[in-house]
C-alpha cells in the first residue's frame, strides 16, 4: 500500500521485501505478463521514506545488505 501512487500520511511501518512486479512482453506467446524482479536502490529509499510522514516510522527490509548492494542504483 505504501508503494501506491497516493501518499497515506498515517503509515508508520513499511515492510520492504525488495521485489516489484514489472510488465514484460512474452514474444513466444505474444502476450504481456507480470514478472517479479528486484527493485533499485532508489526504490528502496522511496519505500523507506513512506514510513513516518506524520510521526516517527520504521522500515523493515527483508533482504541482507549484500543483496541491497547488488541492486542497480536506478531503474
ABEGO torsion letter per residue (X at the ends): XAABABBBAABABBBBAGBBBBBBBBAAAGBBBBBBBBBBAAAAAAAAAABGAABBBBBBBABBAAAAAABBABX
